[in-house]
């Protein structure tokens, strides 16, 4: 079921306001205690009705905002004294007093009120003490049994059962007996929930009353004064586990201890982790059934892979999966870690004799991922170890001797794309990968600012790129005269780029020969041993864009910390700036060109839209262009951000429990089509299933729900545990219900997800038997399916056209079928599975 509620943007009655009112009421009605609380209380004295000290009573302080609870016991004078703790200076705490069980005294909050109404206190060790007079009476209790699911159910001994109030206070606890029974005594009148901490590995380790996963979603129940509440029984679910062993490759595999094993769900989220025992065994306890990938991190045995995925795959994308049903145990998932390989050799500089070079050597996979590192010693010898079987490219970085090239790939190639590959097998020791670096050559020139005369510019960064990626071969800064030299270069072709962070009077970046992009940059070609000089830059005068960003209203609200970014028409980033306290911004260092501006309000006032383009356009393509001449100053480029709209809601499963980790993609109506917002903060649902999509611009939206972490295409086939859907209970984006919102509106869009439909693991093509003659009966057999469908439905076709009414497993040919072939389509259906239709091969033509 889904629901939507539209409303204006009301003023909020906040928790802080509520606490303030409580504090004022405490001043009026509980003057002595409130006066103490103003400076913080230092303890509590507990007395009985005869004013005698109550010894051994528990006084619990529970933070109203954080997960902090502190317990203190009363001494012979009945006083619990609060000792120093840093958190006491910044938090409010509820104060609960629990005399010893069997004392005949009732527990309760310091002011005698239930958990939702008690006045919280500030704590100052050494401060005045509250007084609590414990009333005589019989405390309440909660009792029941804890069993593990099964037929018959299994009594679970040693389970700790803790009763907690709605505010999170642990009011009491008990441990189950050999029959699974428990009784939590010493309780005051209040509403409670229960937490169950179980050490039996076959069942859920920690769960809440009615098998809820967290306190936020746990059911609560009232307990009256002196009540002995019984029958609070719970059956703990069987846990879902993946287990196996981890060993190192050898003639007799070696058990590996302390290997860290992590399970990742299809959503990409971590689902569980553990470490191997001394015998290499591991057991992963998982929250639910599903499909998982395992990562093994071996930090203690250098002879074997330090990190690998299930079945020794190098990446999460290529790793094999393990599927386990909820409450089931997948065993025997054993892995033998490959021995690591190594690559070694020497690095020298060209000459007679050759010069040993102390260089760093880095191995990358052919996909560009870092794989290992080594350092050549004073003899030039290096080893890169710890490598899985695979293919690698080596990068050599020489910072020890400027006579020779500063960097190169294996076999003196200038880029990774051109580098030769070295392939290693598991445990292989590859030697003799020696490299002789040639003497380096150089490119030099100057950087000046345009004008008459030109201005030498110091501190300009000049970078030489050998290829089309961002890997550079050399980098240098201009001196006080504006001169630079890029040393240590291999012979080859380069493109030069400057980065100007030294002078705002001139453009901030550009390519050699005053070109705006890498593609248009003039190539500088180097031959071995021949320096190239005179490669100089003259920087054009800087253009700038400035303006003010405000939020809509009367008066308008200046917005600080809004990021304003300029892009070229091709989408290249060229510069940005942040608004100041008055909402003003400046983007300088721009070359003559046409730009589009994007405004991001992510770090400012969330009452206004979080991002938009110049003139409040939704996309870069629709944004109005801004054209600048060299040195031009464009002021007054102001924008008013609209009041934000917000979409929020709760995602639940079929039982009504909140579902965490659900991604909520959002689409906006732009020029008649719904475009997905990808550059948008979207954390998905929290532990209680709540989600919020803040800072949206006014407009019409559609939202979807998927438990893939990255959000798949939501084409109706995706999802991990739950079936993907769109609001409002729709299977496709086209069918999704739009959510139109005007400035300042909010929408509540809840969703209830269905379990994902399973897929038949085996289907069959139906067969047709019988005589292909008018008046003869033909019979369809659906074949063997796994699992077996609950129902089969049939549709016979004559010459490819469905025959009206021919929907049983057999069909009698008629004169209308003469000269045509017959086929039958069979649809298998089963609860929880996607229906599948298969069609038979055609029969021979029907004869009279």
N, C-alpha and C positions, 0 to 999 in steps of 0.2 A: 504494500500500500504506500502511496505517496501523498504529500500534502504541501500546499503552498499558502503562505500568509504574507500579504503586502501591508506595509505600514510606513508611516513617516518616520523621521529620525527623532525620537523622543529624548528628553533628558533622562539620564540614568540615575536610579536610586542605588548608590554604590555600597559595597561592603564597608568601606571606610566611613560613609555617612551613618550606616547602621551601628557601627561600633562606637562612633562619637555619641549617638543618642543613648546607647546603653550606658556609656560612661557618665553622661549627665544625669540619667535616672539613678545611677548608683550614688551620685553625690547627694541627690534629694532624699532617697529612701534608705541608704546604708551609709550614712555620713562617716562613722568612725572608720570602717574598712576602706571607703573610697579615699579618705584623707591619707591613709597609709599608702594606697595604690598610686597616688599622684607622684610619690617619689620612689615607688617600687617596694614590694614586700620582701622581707628577708627570710621568712619561714612561716610555719603554721604550728600553733599549739593545739593539741587535741585533748579534750576533756570529756568525761562522761557527765551524766546529769547531776551527779554529786560533786562536780568540779574536781574529780580525781584525774590525774594524768593517765592517758591511754598509751601504753608502751607497745612498740612494735607495729604501730599502724603505718600503712603505706600512704605517702602523699605523692601524687603524680602530677607533674606539670606537663601539659601537652600544648604545643604551639598551635595557634589558630591559623597560621599561614604556611608552615613548613612541616616536614615529617620528623619532628623532634618530640620525644617524650623522655622525661627525666623522673626517676623514682627516688624518694628519700624516705627514711624510716624515723619514727619518733623515738626519742631517748627516754631515760627514766623520768624526765620531767614532762614527758608527753610532747616534746618539741622536735619538729623536723626542721633543721637549719639548712638553707640553700647555699651551696658552695659556689664559688666563682665559675662562670662559663661565659665565653665571648658572646654567645648568641643571646644571652639575657638582656643585653643592652639595646637590642633592636627588635624584639618580638613581644607580642602579647601571648599569655598562656592561660589555659583553663586550669583550675586547681581542684583536684579530686582527692578525697580522703577515704581510705578503706581500712577499718580496724581488722584485726586478725579474725580469720574464720573461727566460728565457735565462741566468739567473745560476747555474743548477745547484743552487739552494737551494730547500728545500721551505717552503711557507707553512704557517701553522697558528695555532691559538689559543695564548695565552701559556703555558698549562700543558700543552700537547700533547694536550688532550682534544677530542673532537668538539663541535659547536655545542650540543647538548643537555645536555652535562655540564660544560662549562667554567665555572670559578668567576668570577662577575662581580666587578668592582672599583669602589670609589669613587674619584673623581678630585679631587685637590687640586693645582692648579698650584703648582710650587715644591716639591712633596713628593718622597720618594724614588722611584727609578726601578726598574722591573722589568728583568730580564735575560732575553732570549730568544736561545737558541743555535739557529740555523737548521741543520738537518741537510742533508747533501748528498743529492741525488737528483733524479729527474725528476718535475716536478709533473704533476698530472692535467689533462685538458682535456675539453671538451665541444664537439662539432662537429655541424653539420647544415645544412639549407637553410631559407630562409623564402620562401614563395611566396604569391601572392594567388589566391584561389579563382577558377576559371574553367575553360574547356575550349579550349585547354590552360591549365594553371596559369601564372601570371605571376611570373617571378623578380623579387623585390623587393630592390633595392639600397638601401644607406644605412640599413637598419634596425639600431638599436642593440639588441644582445642582452646582457642582464645576468644573471649567475648569482648567486642569493641562497641563503644557508643558511636552515635552518628558523627561525632566530632573526631573520631579516630582514637579515643582513649582506650587503652587496654585495661578493662575493668576487672578481669580475672581470667584464669586459665585452669585446665585440667588435662590429664593424660589418660588415654583410653586403656582399659584393662585388657586381659587376654580374650575377653568376649566382645571387645570393641566398645564397651560401655564407657560413658563419661558423665561427670557432673561438675559444672562450674558454679561454685558457691560464692556467697558474699557480695551479691549484686544489689544495687539500689533500683528504685523504680526508674525506668528509662526505656529507650528503644535500642535494640542491639542487632548486630550481625555477628557471624562467627567466621573465624579463619581456622583452617585445618592444615597443620604442618605434618606431613607424613614421611616416614623414613623407608617405607616399603617400596623398593624400586619398581615394582610392577604396576603401581598406581600413581595417580597424580601426586606430586610432591607437595604442592601448595595450592589450595583452592579455597574459595569462599562459599558461604552458605548458598545452597541450591546450585553448587558447582559453577559459580560465576568466577571469571578470571581475575577480577580486581575488586577492591573495596568499593570503587565508584559505582560499579554495576551490581554489587551484591544486594540481595533482598534484606530488609530489616523487619523486625517484629517487636511488639511492645512486651514489656515485663512489668507486672503490677507489683506493688509493695508486698513483700513477703511471699510472693508467688513461687511455687515449685513447678516450673514449666517442664514438662516431659515430652517425649516423642519427637525431639528435634534430631531426627535420624538423617543420615546422608550416605549415599552410595558413591564412592569415589570412582571416577572413570579409570579404566586401564590406560596406562601411558603408551604413547607412540614412541618407539625407539628404533634407532639404527645402530648396530654394533658390529664389531669385527676386531681385527688385529692389524698392527702396523709393524712391519719388519723391514730390515735392510737387506739388499740383494747380496747373496753369497752362496757358496756351495750348500751350506746349511744356513738359511736366512736368519738374521740376527734380530731378536726382539728389540724394539726401540721404545724406551720409556720417555715420558714427558714430551711426546709429540702433541701439539695443540691441534685439535680437530674441530672444524667449524662447519656447520650445515647452513647452506643458503637456500632459501625457498625460491621458487620461480619468480617471485616478486622482486628478488634482488636483496631482500632484507635478511639479516642474520636470524636464524630460527633456533639455534642452540649451539653450544660448544662444550668441549670437555678436553681432558688430557689423557694420554695413554698411561697405563699402569706399568710396573716394573717388567711385566711379561708382554707389554705391547698391546694390551687389550683396551678397548674404549667402548663406552655406551653413551650415545647421544640421546637425550630425552627431548622430545619435540612437542610443540604445542598442539599439533593436529596432524592428521594424515596429509600427504601431498607428495610432490615431486621435488627432490632436493639434489644439490650438488655439494660435494664435500671438499674442503680445502685442508691440506695437511701441512703444518709448519713445524719443521724439525730444527730446533735451535741448538741442540746439544751434541750432535754427532756429525762432524764435518765430512765423514766419508760418504755420506748419502745426501740426496737432494734436500736443500734447506726449505723448499716450498714447492708443492705440487698439488694438482687437483686429482680427484678420483680417477683411478686407472692411469696415473702418471701423465695426465694432460697438462699442458703449460698454461692454459688460460681458462677462465670461467666459461667463455663462449664455447670452447671445444670439449669441456669436461662432460663425461657421461653422467647420467642422472640415476638416482635411486628412488623408486616409488614405494611408498608404504601407506597402508590404510590406517585410519584413525583407530587407536586402541590395539594395533598390531605391532609385532616386533620383527624387524627385518634384520636377520643375523647373517653372519658369514661374509660381511662386506670387508674382506681382507685386502690389504695392499702391501706390496713389496716395493719400497722406495729404491729407485735406481741409484747405482753408484754415480757419483759426480765425475764429470770429465774435466780436463784442463787443457789449456793451450799455452805454450811457452816458446820463447825464442830470445833474440837479442835485438836491441835498437842501437844503431850506430849512425854517425854522420859521415858523409862521403869524404874520402881522402886516403892518403897513403902515409902512415897507417890510418885505418878507420878510427873515428873518435867515438868512444862509448857515450851514450846519451841517457841521462836520468829522466825518463819520460813516464807519463801516466798512460796506461793502455786500458781501454774500455771496450767490452764486448756488448754488442747489440744484436737482438734477433733480427731476422730479415724483415720483420714487421716494424722495427724501430724501437722495440722495448729494451730497456736496460737489462742486462743479464749477468754482468760480472765486471770486476775491476782488478787491475794489478799495477805495480809500479816497478819500473826498471831500476836496478841498483847501480852502484858506481861502475860496474863492469858492463852495464847495458842489458843485463839479463832480466827477464820478466816472466811472470806466470799469472795467468788468469784462471782461477780455479772455481769449483762449485757450480759447474755448468751442467744442465740437463742435456741429454742427447738432442741434437738439433743443428741448425745452420746459423752461423754467426758472421758478423762483420766487425772488424777491429778498427778503433779510432785511436790514433797516437797524438798526444798533446805534449809538445816539447817546449818547456819554459826554462830549461837549464842552459841552453847555448843558442844565442841569437844568430850565430853564423848560419845555422841550418833552418829549414822550414819549420815554422812554429806548430803546424798541425797537418795531419794527412790521414787518410784511410789506408787500409791494408793495400800494399803494392803501389803506394804513392798516388792513390786516386783522390781527387779533390772533393768529392761528395759521397754520401752514403749510397746514393742511387747507382753510382759507378763502381763502388767498392767490390772487390772479389769476395766470394763466400768461402768460409772454412766450415766444414761439416764434421761433427764429432758424434761418436756412438756412446752408449751408456758406459761410464767408467773409463773411457779411452783417454790416454795421455798423449796428446799431440805435441810434438816438439819440432824445433827447426823452423818456426815461423819468424824468420829474421827479416828485419826491414832496415834498409839504408836510406836515411833521409838526405836528399840533395841539399846543396847550399841554397839558401833562400834568396829570392829577389824582392823587389819592393815597388810600390806605387807611391808617389809623393805629389804634393801640390799645395794649394793654399785655399783658404775660405775667407771671403770678404763680403761685406754688406754693400748693397748697391748705393750709388750716390756719386757725387762729383766733388772731391775724389771718393773712391771706394774706401770702406772702413775695414781694416784687418780685424777679424773676430777670433778671440781666444776662447778656449774651452768648448769648441764645437766637436762633437763626436762623429768621426768618419769611419764607415764600416764597409769592408769588401765582402761581397756575397759571391760564392762560386757557382751556385745553382739557383733553382727556383723556390727553395724552401727558406726557412729562417736560420739555417746553419751558416754562420759566418766564418771566414778564413782568417781575418785580421781586423783589429779595431784600434783606433788611435784618436787622440785629442789634439786640437790645434794649440800651438804655443802662443806667446804674446804677440807675435808677428802674423798670426793666422796660418802658420805653416804646419803641415802634418806629413808623417811618413808611415806607411803601412808595411812593416818588414815581414820577413819570414814566409813569403808566399811561394807556392808551387807555380811552375809554368802553367799557363792556362788562361781562361777567360773569366772576367769578373765584372760585376756591376757594383757601383759605389753609391752609397746613400749617406746623407748627413742628418744628424739629429741636433737641433739647436735648442738647448736648455739654458743658454748663456745670455741671450739678448732677445727681449720681447719686441725690439724694433724691426726684426726681420722674420721671415717665415720660419716655422718650427721644424720642418723636415722637407726633404726632396731628394731626387735622384740626380746622378751626374748628368751634366749638360742641360740642367734646368728642365728635367722631365718629371711629370707628376706621378708616374707609376713605374714599377719594375719592368713591365712589358715594354715600355717605351724608352727605358734608360739606355744610354750609349754604352756598348761593351768596351772594356779595357782589356787588351790582350797582352799577356806576358810571355816572353821566351826565357829559357833558363839562362841565368847569369846576367840578364840585361835589365836594369832598373828602368821603370817608366816614370818620367817626371812631367810636371806641368799640368797635372789633372786637377784643375782648380774650379772652385765654385764661386759664383757671385749670387748672394742671396737677395731675393726681391724683398721690398718693404712689406712688413706684416700688415695684413688686413685684420679686422676684428668685427665681432658681432656682440652687442650688449643689449641688455634690457632688464625687465623686472618680471618676476613670477609671483602672482598673488593667487589666493583662493577666493572663490566666488562668495559674495556677501555684501552687505551694506553696513559698515564700510568693508572694502576688500581686505583680506588678511595677507600681509607679506609672508612669503614662505621661505624660510632658510633651508640650506642643505639640499636643495633640489639640484640634481645633476643634469646639466644641459650639454648635449653632445652633438657635434657637427659631423655629418657624413657627406661624402661626395655622392653624385648621382649614381655611381656604380656601387655604392654601399660601403666604401672604404672609410674607416674611422680616421679623422684628421685632427680632432682636438675636443676638449671639454672643459667645463668649469662648474663650480658649485655656487649657488646663490648665498649671499651673506645674510646677516640678521634682518636687513631691510628688503630681502628678496631680490637683490640686484646681482647680475652675473656678467662676466666678460669672457669671451673665448677669443684669444689672440693667437698670433703666429700663423694665420691662415694665408695661403697663396690665393692668387686670382683664380676663382672657380665658382661653380654653382653648388650650393649646399642644401641639406635638409637637416632640421633640428629636431632632436628628440628630448623630451622632458621627463625625468624620472623623479618621482616624489617619494621613493621608497624609504628615505631616511628622515622625512620631514613629517608634516601633519597628515595623519591618515584619514582625516575628515574629508580630504579631497582626493581626486583620482590619482592613482599611483604613477601612471605614465600616459603620455600622449605625444603627438607630433605637432609641429608648428601649425598654428591656427586650429588647434584642437582636432586634427585629423587622426583617424585610428591607425593608419599604416604609413610607412615611408613612401609608398607609391602615390598615396593621395596627398601627402604633405606638400604645402606650397613651397616652391624653390626660392632660395635666396642667392642672388648672384652678386659677387664681389669683384671689384677691380683691384689691381695691385695697390696696396697701401690704403685701401678704403676703410673708413670707419663707419659702421652701420650701428646707430644707436636706436633706442626705442623699440627694439624687437621684443615687445611685452606679450605676456600671455596670462590669461586668467584660467586656472584649473577649476573644473566643475566640482561640485560636491560629489563625493564618492557614493557609489551604490555598493551594497554588500549582499552576497548570497551565502547563506549558511544553512546548516541542517544536521541531521543525525542519520547515519547509515546503520541499519540493523539487519540481523539475519531473521530467518523464519520464526525463531523463538522470541524475537524482540530484543535480543542482546545486542549491544553496540559492537560494531566490527571495526577494528583498528587497521591501519595500514592500507586503507582504500584510497586510491588516487582519484581525484575529482577533476577531470579535464573540463575546460570551459571554452565555448565558442561564442563569438560575437558577430552579429549581423552587420556586414559591410557590403554595400553596393548590391544588395539582394541575395548575397550568399553568406553562409555562416563560416567564419574563418577561426581556426583554433588559435588560442592565445598560448604561445609556447614560451615567450619571454615574460613570465609572470610568476610571482611567488605563490606556490601552491603546495603546502606541506601535507595535504591529505588528511585522513581522519586520525584523531587521537585515540587514546586507550579506551575511551567511552564511545567511540564512533562519531564524535562531533567533528565537523569541518567548518572552516570559514574561508571565503574567497573575498578578501577585503580590497578596497581601493579601486574598484572597477569604475570605468567611465559610464555615464548614462547611456543606455541603449538596450537592445534586445539580445538575450543570451539563451544558450542551451547548455546543459551540463550533462556529463556522463559519469559513470561509476565503474571502476575496474580495480581488481586487487593485484594487477601488475604494477610494480613500483614506478615504472617509467610511463605507464599509460599507453596501452596498445591502441590499435586503430579502432577499437570497439566496433568490430564488424559483426558481432553476434556469435563469433566462434571463440573469442578469447576468454580470459579469466583463469584463475588458478583453482581456488576453492569455490568461488561464486561466479554465477553467470553475469557477464557484463550487461549493463543496461543504461538507458538514458532516462532523464526525468521527462515525463511522468509515466514510469512503467512501460517504456518503449524500447524496441529492439534496435532501432537504427536512428542515426542523426536526423534523417529526413522526417521520421515520424515523431521525433522528440517534441515536447511541448515547449514553445518559447516562453521566456520569462522577461517581459518588457519592464524596464525600470527607469524612472525619471530621477533627476538629481536628488540625492539624500535618501532615497528609498532603500529598504532592505527586503530581502525575500528569504523565507524559510522553506527550503526544498529538501524534504526528508525522503529517504529511499529504503525499501526493504528488499534485500538481495536474496535471490533464490540460489540454492546450491547449483553448481555448474553441472550441466547435463553431461553424463559420461558418454563414451563412444564404444560401440560394439567392437570388440577386438577381432571378430571374424564374421564376415557375411558370406553369402553364397549367391551365385547366379541361379535363378530358378530353372528347372527343366520342365519341358512339356512332353507328355506321352499321349499316344492315341493315334487314330487314323485321321488324316487330313481330308475328310470327305463330308459333304453335306449330310447332316443328320447324325454324325458320329460325335461322341463325347471326347473332348480333350481334357486332360488333367494336369494341373500345375503342382509341382513339388518344390517347396521353398529352399530345401537343402539345410545344411547344418550351420547354425549361427552360435556365436559365443559372446556373452551368455545367451541363453535361449530367450527369444522375445516372448512377451506375454500374449501378444496377438499378431496375426498376419492379416493384412488386407490385400485385395487383388483388384487389378484392372486389366481386362483383356482389350487388345487393340487389333483392328483389322486394317491392314495396309497402313499402319502407323496412326490410325485415328481411333480414339477411345470408343468402345461400343457401349452405348447407353444400357445401364442395368447389368452389365456383365462383370459382377464384382464378387464372384465366389471362386473357389479353388478349381472349378471345372466349367467347361463351356461347350455347348453343342453348336457345331458349325451350321450356318444357314446359307440359303442361296445368295444372300447379299455378300457373302464372303468369297464366292467363287472367283478364282483367278488372283486372289490376294493371299498374302502370308499373315499369320497370326503371331502376336507376341503377348506376353503377360508381364505386368509390373507388379512386384510384390513389395509391400512396405512392412518392415518389422518394427514393432513398438514395444517399449518396456518402460515402466516408471523410473524416472531418473536418468533416462538415456535419450539421446537424440534419435528420432525416427530416421530410418535409412530405407531408401527405395532402390531395388535392383531390378533389372529387366532381362528377360530370357532372350536367347537367340531366336531368330525367326523360324517358324515352321516352313515346310514346303507349301506351295500354293494349294489352296482348297479346290478340290475337284467336285463336279456334280455327283 
